[in-house]
C-alpha cells in the first residue's frame, strides 16, 4: 500500500484540473488555486487552454499533450515532475482523463511514485444524466462509440442487455447515424439528448430514440451527451427463461439451481424465475 501527499503539500505533483464545458463561471476558487499552483500545464490544445488562462488572467507555460503525441509528451512531463515541478493537466472541456489520453500519463506518473491529485469541477455526462429523467441510481458511462457504423453496432450489441442507464458522448456530425444504429440494435428506448450544456443555447431533447433521430436529421449543433434507458426484460423474456428452467429440471437439475443458472445467462432475477416455476407447478 502507498500513501500520497495532499494538495497542500509542495513539490512534484500531477494535478488533474477540470475546465469549463461552456460557462466560464464554472471555474471555482479551488480550480483557480490549482492552476496558480502549477509550474507548467499539459493540455489537449494549447490554444484553447491559453484562451482560458487569458480570461482568468493567469500565465503559465503550456505543454501540448494529446492522443497523437503521447510518446513524446509523457517523457517531457515526467522530466518536469522529476525536477520537482507541479504539473497541471487540462482538457479542452470537462475532466482530463475522461474520453482523452490522460490515463496513460496518470499511470506513468503513479509508477514513478509521484502524487496524482484530482479536483472537482464541470462534467457534461453527470449534468446530462441527472437532468435526463432516466434512472440515475445505476448507470454506465461509455463515452464515444466507434466512428464507423459497423463497429459501433458491435459495441452496442455488447451493451444492449445491460439493465443500467447508458451515457454516451457524440459529435454533431455523427449523431444522426449513431441514433439510427442505437434504434436498430437497442430498440426504440426512451432517451435524452443534451447539447450545448451550460451555454446560451443549452437544450435537452427527451423522447424515444426514433424521435431523437428524426430531430437530429434536421441538424443539431454543439457537443452532445446521449443518455439511453437500460434494458428492461419483457414478459416474453420471462416466458422463454421459464422454458429454459424447465428444460434443465427435465435433465435432473433442482428448480432453484436451474433458476439460478438461467438467471446468470439472461440477467433476470433467480428468485423471480423460481417463484414463477412454483406458481406453474401449483
N, C-alpha and C positions, 0 to 999 in steps of 0.2 A: 504494500500500500504506500502511496505517495501523498504528501500534503503540499499544497502550493500556497504561495503568498496571496494576499488580498490586494485589491486595487490601491489601498492606502500605502502599500509598500512601494519602494522605489527600485530602480534597476531594470534589468531586461524583462520585458513583459510583452505579450501579444494581446492587444485589446480589440475585441470584435465589436464594432460600433455600428448600430443601425442608422440608416439615413432616411430622411422623409420619403414617403411614397407619393407625395404630391404637395402636401401643405407644409410650408416651412415652419409653421408654429409648432409642429410636432417635435422639434428639437428641444429636448428638456435641458434643464440646468445640468443634469448629470452627464448627458451626452456631450454638451459643450465642454464640461470639465474633462471628460475623457479625451476629446480632440485636442484640447490645450495641453494635456499631459504628454502627448506624443512627440517624439523627436522626428519621426517620419511616418507617412501614411501610405500604405499599399492599397491601391484602388483599381476597380474594374476599368474605369475610364478616367484618365487624369483630367480631361476637360470638364466632365460633369462634376467630379468631386472638387475641382478647382473653382467652379462657379458657386458651389455650395459653401465652400470655405470663404470665398469672397463676400458672399451675402452675410456670413457670420462674422466677418471682419477678423478672420484668423488666417495666419500664413504658416504653412508647413511644407517641407519638401515632400514631393509625391513620387511613388514608385508604381509603375504600371504592372498590374498583376491580374491576369485573366486566363481564360481557358487555353489560349494558344501560346502563351509564353511561360508557362509554369516551370519548365525545365531550367530556365534562366532566372526567373523572378524569385523562386523559392530559395535557391542558394544565396541570392543577394540579400533577401530578407533575413535569412539565418545569420549572415555576416553582421548585419546591423544589431541583431539581438545578442550575438556573441560579444560584440563590442560594448554591451551593457545598455543599449538604447531601448526605449519604449517604442514599439511599432504598432500603429493602428491599422485595422483592415476595414475598408468600407466598400460596399457595392453601390451600384447606381441608385438603387431604391430598396428600402427594407433591410432585412438582416443579411450580413455576409454569411457565406456557407450555404444558405438555403437557396437551392437552384443556381449556384455559382461555384467556381472551382476552389473556394476557400478551404474545403475539407482536407484536401491534400496538404495544404500549408499547416493546418492545425495539427495533423498527425505528425508532420515532420518536426514541429516545434515541441510537441509533447515528448517525442523520442529524445530530444535534447534536454529534457527535464527543465524546460523554461515555462513559467506560468502562462496560462491562457485564460483570459477574463472576458466574459460577455456582459453586455449592457442591455437593459430593457428599452424597447422602442417600437416604432411602427412595423406592422406586419399585415400585409394585404390578405393573406389566407385567413387569419383569425377575424379580421374585420368582416370579410365576406361570410364566413361560417356563422358567426353569431347573429348576423342580420338576415340570414337566408330564410329562416323559418323552418329549416330542416333540423333533424335530430343532431344536437351538438354534444351529446353525452359521450358518444364513441364515434370517432372519425379517423379516416386515413388521409394524410396529406401525401399526394403523389407527385405534385409539381407538373412539369411539362411532359406530355407524351411525345412519342417519336413524331418527327415531321412528316414521315411517309405514312400514307393511309394504311397500307398493308401491315406495316409493323405496329402501328397504333392499334389496329384491331386485335392483333395478337396480345398486346398488353392489356387491352380491355377484356379479352377473354379470361385472363387470369384474375381479373377484378370482379367479374360480373356476379359471382355468387357470394361475395362478401356482404355481411349484413350492416356494415358501417357506412356512414355518410362519406362520400369521396370528394376530395378537394383537389382541383387541378389549376395550373396556370396555363394561359394560352395567349398567343399573339393575335391581333385583329385580322391579319390576312389569312389565318388558318382556322378561325373559329367556326365558320360555316361547315367546312368539311369535317372538322373534329366533332361537331354536334351531330352531323349525319352519321358518322361512324358510331358514336355513342348510342344513338337511337336504334341503329341496326343491331348492335351487339348487346347492349344493356336492356333494350326495350324502352318504351316510351315513359320513362320515370319522371317524377317531379324533380325540378332542378331550379337553380338560381344563378343567373349570370350577373356578376358585379363588375362594373368598369369605371375607370377614371376615379378610383376611390380617393377620398379626401380632397378632390379637386372641385372646381366650379361646376363642372358638368357630370358630377358623380351620379350614377344610375344603377338601380337594381332591377333586373327583369326576372320575374318569378312565373313559373308555369311548367309545362311538360317540355321534354327535350325537343319534341316536334315543334312546339310553339316557339321555343328559343331559336331553333334552327331557321324557322321562317323569318323571324325578326333579324337574324344575323345575315340572311341572304339579301336584305335591303341595305346592308352596310352598317357596321358598327366600328367605332374608333376607340382607341385607348387600350392600355394594358388591361387584361381581363383575368378574373378569378371565376372558375366554374365550380359550383357546389352541386353534387348529384346525390339523390337519395340512395341508400343502400338497398340490397336485395331483400325483398320480403317474400318468404315462402308462401305459395298459394295452396289452396286446398288440394289441388291436383298433385302438388309435390308431396303432400302428406299421404295421399292415397297410394301413390307409387312407392313411397317409402314403406308403408304398411305391407304392401305386397312383398317387398324385399325381406321384411322381418319374417313374414310367414314362410317364405322360401327357406330361410335359414333355420326356422323352427322345424320345418319338414325334414331338414337334414340332421335333426337331432339337437340343435342348439337351444338353450333355455331362453324364454321370452326376454328377460332382462338383458342377457348378453347379446342377443340378436338385435334388440332395440339400440343398445349402446354402439354396436358395430355400425349399424346403418346410420345412426346419428353422426358419427365421425365422418362418414362418406358424404352425407347430404347437408350437414350444418344444422339440421333440425334438433329439437330437444329430445334427448333419450327418454326422459321421463314422460314427455308428451306422447311419444310413439308407444311406449309401454302401456300407458293408460288407454290409448285408442285400441290396442290389441285386446286388453282386458274387457273393454266395453263390447267389442265384437264377439268375444268368447261368451260373455254373459247373454 
